[in-house]
Amino acid sequence: MPRIGSLNLKSRVYVPPMAGVTDIVFRNIIRRIDPNCLLSTEMVSSRALLHRGENRIMDLAPDEHPIGIQIFGHEPEIMAEAAQRAQRRGANFIDINMGCPVPKITKGKDGCALMREPDLAREIIATVKSAVDIPVTVKFRLGWDDTSRNAVEFGEMAEDAGVSMVTVHGRTRQQLYSGKADWDFIAKVKKALSVPVFGNGDVFSPEDAVRLLEITGCDGVAVARGSLGNPWVIPRITAFIETGRLPPEADDVERLAVGFRHCLGLVLYKGERIGTSESRRHLTHYTKGMSGGAPFRNRLTQVGTVTDALNVMADLAEHIAGPEGRQRFLNAVENDYTSYCSTLTETTTAGKDLLLSMTPCSEVRTDSQTIAVATV
Ligand SMILES: Cc1cc2nc3c(=O)[nH]c(=O)nc-3n(C[C@H](O)[C@H](O)[C@H](O)COP(=O)(O)O)c2cc1C
């Protein structure tokens, strides 16, 4: 198994940072399904931390290790301070974002813009590295554009500056998410470095993951979009890498139950308005590909409350698997509810504060019965 500096990994699969996605609720879903994969928070702005001091993005639960906190910015001292905060919050490693292509980020010198400023990138890595005791990693792309694919030299620089692992997304900043990830180019980075390299880009299935590992020779694989609405792909990838066998996929009713747990978690953590609104796109992912699901998915894009979501999903469970499917879904929701609330509240480092910040969802009601009358 790969090691990130002093950190021994139990898995070659990584769910890398996704802003607006890899929050504590999403990670809780992943962790319950895969106890070993590597996790990361969403990216945290080092500059914002300077002004506000704390950020809920850095809330970690004790059961989600190994986990990194990803920071972004371009001022070495400010990045070092952010890294120290992240270390205090319990991160196992600090990941530095040098791959984000979004103009809002790159128009300063943040994210992928640092691939055009390797000297500054080196200084950031070295300053962060000397400010913390935990390993430092960096995530980057192939380069800024096709005429400047410098991922190999950039990786060498990062290794020389002290990183313990790199994650390489096989696209340039100019490509954003278009075209295909170039795994052959990731292979060149892997070949040039001694530290572990995680290959990233366009892995949506266990077969993709194994192919990426074969082509690149990478130590591990990072799976971002492929895990949306499909946390089961992570242990399936692990099993396929390790045994060559494919565990069965989750059935539709189970997918719905976990999708609803995700929605409920977001509502508990972020309040009903934001939680429900953020849930909509997750629910679209969880229900993707379900036979006859389109009208239900359409309804899910409009739900305004957690109860609305529950009702639509119960209807969909019935559409797919009859009254028994509906009942199985509702039973799973009911069982989950109590255990989920207590997991979230007992285990987060923010503890009581987190509990206080949750909006109680006092009643989750379906047309046919009241589920989990619960106030947190
Ligand atoms: C919604 C979304 C948000 C993302 N946010 C981040 C981020 O905060 N930091 C980062 O390094 N990469 C971020 N990424 C990039 C992913 O980590 C990953 O590199 C990219 O999606 C390619 O991998 P995939 O093909 O497995 O999705 C984000 C991607 C998506 C889709």
The ligand as a Tripos MOL2 file, in Angstrom:
@<TRIPOS>MOLECULE
LIG
   31    33     1     0     0
SMALL
NO_CHARGES

@<TRIPOS>ATOM
      1 C1        -17.8960   19.9340   -8.4480 C.3       1 LIG1
      2 C2        -16.4070   19.7850   -8.4400 C.ar      1 LIG1
      3 C3        -15.6540   20.4930   -7.5310 C.ar      1 LIG1
      4 C4        -14.2600   20.3530   -7.5030 C.ar      1 LIG1
      5 N1        -13.5440   21.0180   -6.5610 N.ar      1 LIG1
      6 C5        -12.2060   20.7900   -6.4500 C.ar      1 LIG1
      7 C6        -11.4510   21.3690   -5.3860 C.ar      1 LIG1
      8 O1        -11.9850   22.0740   -4.5130 O.2       1 LIG1
      9 N2        -10.1280   21.1200   -5.3470 N.ar      1 LIG1
     10 C7         -9.5000   20.3270   -6.2780 C.ar      1 LIG1
     11 O2         -8.2920   20.1280   -6.1880 O.2       1 LIG1
     12 N3        -10.1960   19.7740   -7.2840 N.ar      1 LIG1
     13 C8        -11.5230   19.9740   -7.3670 C.ar      1 LIG1
     14 N4        -12.2280   19.3450   -8.3690 N.ar      1 LIG1
     15 C9        -11.5340   18.4700   -9.3110 C.3       1 LIG1
     16 C10       -11.6190   16.9940   -8.8900 C.3       1 LIG1
     17 O3        -10.9590   16.7650   -7.6660 O.3       1 LIG1
     18 C11       -10.9800   16.1000   -9.9710 C.3       1 LIG1
     19 O4         -9.6420   16.4780  -10.1190 O.3       1 LIG1
     20 C12       -11.6770   16.2350  -11.3250 C.3       1 LIG1
     21 O5        -13.0810   16.2290  -11.1820 O.3       1 LIG1
     22 C13       -11.2770   15.1060  -12.2730 C.3       1 LIG1
     23 O6        -11.5550   13.8680  -11.7050 O.3       1 LIG1
     24 P1        -12.8690   12.9870  -12.1100 P.3       1 LIG1
     25 O7        -12.8000   12.7640  -13.5870 O.co2     1 LIG1
     26 O8        -12.7160   11.7240  -11.3080 O.co2     1 LIG1
     27 O9        -14.0610   13.7870  -11.7350 O.co2     1 LIG1
     28 C14       -13.6120   19.4980   -8.4190 C.ar      1 LIG1
     29 C15       -14.3800   18.7940   -9.3420 C.ar      1 LIG1
     30 C16       -15.7620   18.9090   -9.3640 C.ar      1 LIG1
     31 C17       -16.5580   18.1230  -10.3620 C.3       1 LIG1
@<TRIPOS>BOND
     1     1     2 1
     2     2     3 ar
     3     2    30 ar
     4     3     4 ar
     5     4     5 ar
     6     4    28 ar
     7     5     6 ar
     8     6     7 ar
     9     6    13 1
    10     7     8 2
    11     7     9 ar
    12     9    10 ar
    13    10    11 2
    14    10    12 ar
    15    12    13 ar
    16    13    14 ar
    17    14    15 1
    18    14    28 ar
    19    15    16 1
    20    16    17 1
    21    16    18 1
    22    18    19 1
    23    18    20 1
    24    20    21 1
    25    20    22 1
    26    22    23 1
    27    23    24 1
    28    24    25 2
    29    24    26 1
    30    24    27 1
    31    28    29 ar
    32    29    30 ar
    33    30    31 1
@<TRIPOS>SUBSTRUCTURE
     1 LIG1         1 GROUP 0 **** ****
